[in-house]
Amino acid sequence: MTRHTTRTLLAAGALLVTGALALTGCGGSSFDEPAASGGSAGDLTSSSDALSILIGSSGDAETKAVQDAVAAWSAKSGVDATVQVANDLPQQLSQGFAAGSPPDLFYLSTDAIAGYASNGSLKAYGDQLANKDDFYPSLVQNFTVDDQFYCAPKDFSTLGLVINTDMWAAAGLTDADIPTTWDQLSAVATKLTGNGHVGLAFGAEYQRVGSFMAQAGGGMVVDGKAAADSQQNIDALTYVKTHLNDGSFAFASDVGAGWGGEAFGTQKAAMVIEGNWITGAMTNDYPDIKYAVAQLPEGPGGQGTLQFTNCWGMAADSPNQKAALDLVEYLTSTDQQLAFSKAFGPMPSIQSAADAWKSANPDLSAFLDGATYAQFPPNEAGAADVITDFNSQLESLKSGDPKAILSSVQSNLQAIVG
């Protein structure tokens, strides 16, 4: 595990960052929804029709960046294109499909792809991308349904360990104490707990707790089969429960925060497990907090983190898919993804941009380092409902039974995965 960059950051004591990452969630379907069947890539439609693009935006910076990029492509290609910012992306996308007038291109989340693929709403164009081999393999898997690569990952994020460097120094900790194992994480969390703050905080949700499952060698789905109740996952939840009870760990809600970034920014937690979207919150809302980012420590199963992403979905009914594909290739090119990163903070989804991104964001490199071993949440149709139920049970993990919780999740997961 590479720690040189992080140690340099702790010595410097400050993180220079800009922007925020928008992750648009989307509801799933019921536990008993059948598996997706998908559609074939086939030939692309072509016409003189203008393109419509629907996005979910983190704010003015992202909106302007996407609008400017689409306008530049439009001027170069001669194809008219308009960008619409959704107030409620899942709802507006669903309404567009129901009305028979979906946008040509749109942000599409991992938990929505299987449902739309199964009813024939999506064009499976991934294999036709000129840069298809440049995307991180795990991101390609995120958007693969029934062995078909549906859509280009537009960007992504991973989870890292975010550390308040002033609290770290006040506790007598040095660069050598950056935790690389669960035992070390427990030790520094205990040492950092006190004076009105907890050592480590994170959301009471699979989207954070799941990182411990990955580090234990577990996961929700393994080799295509539901594996929620594995011993590795039981060990992970037991580890978390132990430290929730000894007070060195806490859920963000238990310290009066809506999410990990708020717990960290209000200094109710010395460390949090969060994604690189925290950088925008720190810059905008808590600019005086000095912090650094490390990779998450290894568990008994090795390194583990979770990744989150959206893709550029393409409507199966789009009359101008050829132009839409050309636009996607433009938007996911190295130069354009680096421009998006500078404008509003996401990490590029293509491997060829990694070195340039790290050079521009040396303080954030731990997030990108996690890409090589990151797991992604289940993307089967109905998985969102399973995770929602799991999250409701995790809220009572401190007094609950990890084995019983995971047994319930396993039953729900098997209904959609097998």
C-alpha positions, -999 to +999 in steps of 0.1 A: +000+000+000+015+033-010+016+059+018+042+084+007+018+110-006-005+108+024+024+112+048+035+143+030+000+156+033-001+150+070+032+169+074+018+198+054-014+197+073-037+211+046-055+198+016-060+220-015-091+210-033-118+223-055-153+212-066-177+184-057-188+152-072-224+147-080-238+112-075-274+109-086-292+080-069-321+062-085-347+040-070-348+003-077-377-022-080-391-048-057-372-078-043-389-103-066-384-084-099-369-108-125-333-104-137-326-081-166-324-095-201-309-065-220-308-057-257-282-061-284-259-033-295-268-035-332-265-007-356-268+030-345-296+052-358-286+083-377-306+115-386-303+152-386-323+155-353-308+176-325-297+158-293-312+162-259-292+156-228-306+152-193-282+155-163-283+157-125-260+184-113-241+192-081-244+229-088-236+257-111-200+246-117-210+212-130-239+226-151-217+251-168-189+226-174-213+201-191-231+229-211-198+243-223-185+209-233-216+200-252-216+234-269-180+229-280-188+195-294-219+209-312-199+236-328-174+211-340-198+185-352-225+207-366-252+188-346-274+208-323-276+197-287-292+210-256-286+202-219-314+201-194-307+199-157-332+177-138-347+187-105-354+150-099-334+129-124-349+094-116-384+108-118-379+129-149-361+101-167-388+076-159-415+100-171-396+106-203-395+069-211-432+064-201-442+092-224-422+078-253-399+109-254-368+101-234-336+122-238-310+109-262-283+109-235-287+110-197-269+104-164-277+068-154-269+053-120-257+017-114-289+008-095-311+018-124-294+002-153-307-033-150-343-022-148-341+000-179-320-026-198-346-054-190-375-034-206-356-025-237-352+012-229-315+014-233-291+011-262-261-012-255-234+008-272-204+002-249-186-021-272-188+005-300-169+031-280-135+039-296-121+043-260-138+013-245-105-004-234-094+028-216-122+026-189-113+010-156-125-026-158-145-024-126-164+005-140-172-014-172-185-042-150-208-016-132-226-011-165-225-046-179-258-065-179-261-100-192-226-097-206-234-065-226-215-033-219-243-008-220-228+027-215-197+047-209-189+055-172-187+093-171-166+096-139-164+079-105-154+081-068-141+058-042-141+059-004-110+070+016-100+078+052-102+115+058-081+128+087-083+161+107-046+169+108-049+193+138-066+167+159-041+141+147-012+162+159-029+171+192-033+134+200+004+129+196+001+110+164+026+112+135+028+102+099+040+068+110+007+062+127-014+064+096-034+031+099-028+004+074-046-024+093-078-028+113-059-031+146-041+002+138-074+019+129-089+008+162-058+021+181-058+056+165-096+059+167-094+052+204-066+078+208-085+104+189-117+100+208-124+126+235-128+164+239-162+164+223-154+143+192-153+106+182-123+090+166-140+077+134-175+084+120-194+073+089-229+069+076-252+042+090-254+026+055-240-001+034-225+026+011-199+032+040-201+001+062-197-020+030-160-009+028-153-030+059-171-060+043-147-056+013-117-054+036-128-086+054-128-104+020-166-103+017-191-085-004-228-085-013-224-105-045-195-129-051-190-148-083-226-138-094-242-152-063-257-136-032-231-137-004-244-112+022-244-137+051-208-149+046-186-152+076-164-124+062-193-100+063-203-112+097-167-105+109-169-070+093-201-060+110-189-075+143-158-053+141-178-022+135-203-031+162-175-036+187-161-001+182-195+015+180-200+001+215-166+012+229-173+047+216-143+051+193-165+047+162-199+064+156-225+067+130-228+103+117-264+105+129-253+095+164-231+127+167-259+149+153-247+150+117-266+143+085-235+127+069-199+120+074-188+153+058-209+173+083-195+153+112-160+160+100-166+196+092-182+204+125-153+186+142-175+160+158-152+133+143-115+133+139-117+109+110-144+099+086-149+074+058-161+094+028-157+098-010-139+126-029-172+146-030-163+157+006-138+181-010-165+204-022-182+205+012-149+213+029-140+240+005-174+257+006-186+251+041-156+243+063-126+261+046-106+264+079-104+227+086-071+212+077-072+176+066-055+148+046-067+117+028-053+081+031-064+049+016-086+028+039-067+003+060-065-034+051-087-059+068-082-096+072-092-100+035-068-073+023-075-039+008-110-029+001-132+001-007-164+009-026-167+029-058-196+049-071-203+060-106-228+070-132-228+064-170-239+082-201-271+063-208-284+062-244-321+058-252-329+028-275-354+050-292-330+079-299-332+087-337-296+100-337-275+074-318-245+079-341-241+115-331-249+106-295-220+081-295-196+107-309-207+131-281-201+105-255-166+098-268-159+135-267-172+139-231-152+109-219-119+118-236-088+124-215-088+162-220-125+166-214-126+145-183-096+164-168-115+196-176-145+183-157-124+173-128-109+208-126-143+224-129-163+203-103-142+176-088-149+140-102-122+115-110-118+105-146-132+071-156-104+063-180-070+050-171-051+072-195-060+103-174-047+089-141-012+103-141-024+138-152-051+137-126-027+127-098-003+155-109-031+180-107-046+166-074-016+151-055-035+155-022-063+133-034-043+105-050-054+080-023-089+081-038-077+071-072-053+045-058-084+027-045-097+022-080-075-009-085-093-029-057-127-012-053-159-031-052-192-017-065-226-021-050-249-047-066-264-035-099-291-061-104-327-050-108-341-046-073-308-042-056-316-007-045-345-020-024-323-046-008-298-020+001-324+004+015-337-024+038-301-032+048-295+004+057-325+005+079-312-025+098-277-010+101-290+019+121-295-005+150-262-024+145-249-011+179-275-033+197-282-057+169-270-091+158-247-089+127-255-125+117-293-120+119-291-087+100-270-103+072-293-134+071-322-111+064-303-092+037-292-126+022-328-137+019-338-105+001-307-106-021-312-142-032-346-132-045-330-110-072-296-125-076-298-162-068 
